[in-house]
């Protein structure tokens, strides 16, 4: 029996990217006889994202207000849990993720004793030409250092939004998921609950259009706050969206 796989795609003002992202997944499914299902979470977009989703009959949930990346992703996890998916994969709608690596993420979940697999740009730098800006890499390194001190595990690509989880973490994240700094905080939360996490090298691309949710002026603020949040976390802390 084939496992049910859902790609959770949060989208906020992704009119320039979302159709290409959807079409790339459809094309991959057709060529490789895969059946990756998609649920786009339209996170209160104010551009034409909703019109594009409707016109092209792209499966989606429309949020009437902007919840932020954490709230949008948790909505996807709730949907995955309620519809009995075996695996859920967070997948960006901005063209940065490569659908060809989904198979590798799933293989780790199916064959290894792990609950979450993170697609990383930094384990093997030859794998991914796009490494993000120097300032952002410095911030990621700082977050990585703090996570290792907090949990005992080294996570290299702490802000990677390309992650696959099994049914256990689908259920966990459907109930509680951080609204602020969701990738690093949810990783620390999962580790504190004794879930097993693995990173594998993947290739990522630079955003094709639109704007990142973390702008230049926010980078220092983001890093300071995420570091403080991690340091103050207690085992089993709940982060409801």
N, C-alpha and C positions, 0 to 999 in steps of 0.2 A: 504494500500500500504506500503510495507516494505521500510524502509529508506536505502539509499545507504551509506555504511560504507567503508572507505579506511584506511588501515594501512600504514602509511608512514614510511619506514624503511631506514634511512641513513646508508650507509655501506662503511667504508674505511678499506681495508685490513682485511676483516672478513672471510677469507677462513676457519678458524677453527669453525666458529659459524653459518654462514648464512644458511646453508642447514638444520641444526637442528632447527633453528628458523622457517624456512619455513615449515618444516614437522610438527612441533608442532601446527602451525596454521591450516594446512590442517586437521590434526587429530582432532583438536577441532571442526572445522566446520562440519566434518563428524559425530562425536558423538553427537553434540548438534543441528544439523540442522540449523546452523548459516551460514551466507554468507559474512563473513568479507573478503573483497578484499585486495590485497597486491600490493604495488608498492615499490620496492627496489630502492633506489637512490645510484648507485655505484659511489662514489665520487672520481673518479680518482685512484682507487686501483692499486697498483703495484704488488700485489700477484696474486693468482689464483681465486680471487673472481668473476671476469667476466666469466671465463671459467665455474665455478660452476653454475652461474646464467643461462648461455646459455645451458649447458648440461641438467639441470633439468627443463628447460623451466619456470623459475621463472620470473614473470613479473618485468621488471626493466627498468630504464633509466640510460644510461651510460654517465657520465660526463667525458669529455676528460682530464680535469685538476681538481685538488683537490680544491674545493671551500671552504672546511671547513663545519662543522656541520650546520651552519646557512644557507649557500648557498644551501646545499643539501636538507635541510628540506623545504626551500622556493620552491625549484623545485617541491617537492611533493605537496605543497599547490597549486602551479600553476596548476599542473595536476588535483588535486581534484576539483578546481574551474572550470576549462575548461570542465571537464567531469561530472559536476553537482552532486557531492557527497553531501549528507546532513550532514555527520559527518566525520571528519578526526581525526585519532589518531596517535600521534608520538609514535613509538615503536622501541626500540633499537634492533639492529641485533646481539648483543653480548651475548644473553641468559639471560640478567638480568631481563627482564620483564616476567610476568606470564599472559598468554593469558586468563586465567580464570577471571581476573579482568576487562577485557574489557566490559563485560556485566554490571558491576557496574558503570563504567564510563559513559556508554551510558544511563543507567537508570537515572542518575542524569541530563544529558543533556535533556532527553526527558520529564521528569516529574517535574523538578525544573526550576525556572526562572534564569538559569545560561548560560553563553556562553562558559566557559572553565572549565573543571574538571581536577585537577591535582592529580595523584596518589602519595601519600605521605608515606614515611617510618617513619615519625616522629610524626604523630598525635597519633597513637597507636603503641608503640614500640613492643608490643607483637605480632602484626600482621606480622611484617617482621623481620626475624632472621638476615638478612644482613643490617647493619646500616652504612657501609663504615668506613674509618679510623677515628681516633680521630681528627687528624689534619683537615681532610676535614669537619667533623661535626662542628668543631669550626668555620671554614670559612663560612659554610652554615648558622650558627647561626648569624654571623656578618652581612651577606647579608640580612638575614631575618629581623634583627633589623633595618637596613637602609631602607629596603622596607617599613616596617611598619611606620617609621617616614616620609617617602616620600609620601605614599599613604593613610595611615590610616588603612591599612589592613595587618593582620599578615599572612604571607606565610611561612610555616614551612620548606617544602622541596623545596628550591628555585632553585635547579639545577636538579630537576627531569625531565627526558626526556620522562616520561610516562604521556601524556596529551591528552585529547580529546577536540575538539572544534566543534562548530556548523557552519552552513553555513555562518553566518555573519563574524566570525573570519577567516574562510577559505578564504573569499574574501579579508579581511583586510590583512592577512599574505601573500596572493599571490602577493600583491602589495608592501608590505614593511615588511621586516623581518631582524633583526639584524644579521650581520655576526660575530660579536664578542659577546661572552657571551650570546648566544641567549635565553636560558631559563629564567634567571632572568630579562634580559632587555625587552624581549617581554612581560613578565608578567607585568612589570611596565608600559610599553606602553599601554597594554590592559586596565589596571586599570585607566590610565590617560584619556582614551577615554570612560570611564564609562561602559566598559564591566564588567559583573559580573563573578567572579571566585570562585570556591569552591574546597577545598581539601578533599579527602577521603582516608582512610588508605588502603594501598595495601602491598603485600609482594613482595620483590625483591630478586634476587639472586646475588651472586658474579659473576663477569665475568668469563666465562668458559675457555676462551683462548684469545690470542692476547693481545694488549695493549690499555689502556685507552687513550683518547685524551688529558687528563690532567695528565702529568707526575709529579713526586715528585718535581722536581726543578721548575716546573711552578706554583705550588699551591699558593705560597705567591704572585707572580706576578699577577696571575689570580684574587685573592681576592682583592688586592689593586686597580687594574684597574676596576674591576666590581663595586666596591664601589664608586670610583670616577665617573664612567660613570653614575651610578644611581643618585648620588648627583647633577650632572651637567645637568641631563635631564630636559627639559622643557615640559610642557603639549603639547601633540600632536607632539612631535619631530618625524621626519621620519627616518627610518633606512632601507634604501634600500640595498638589497644584490647585 
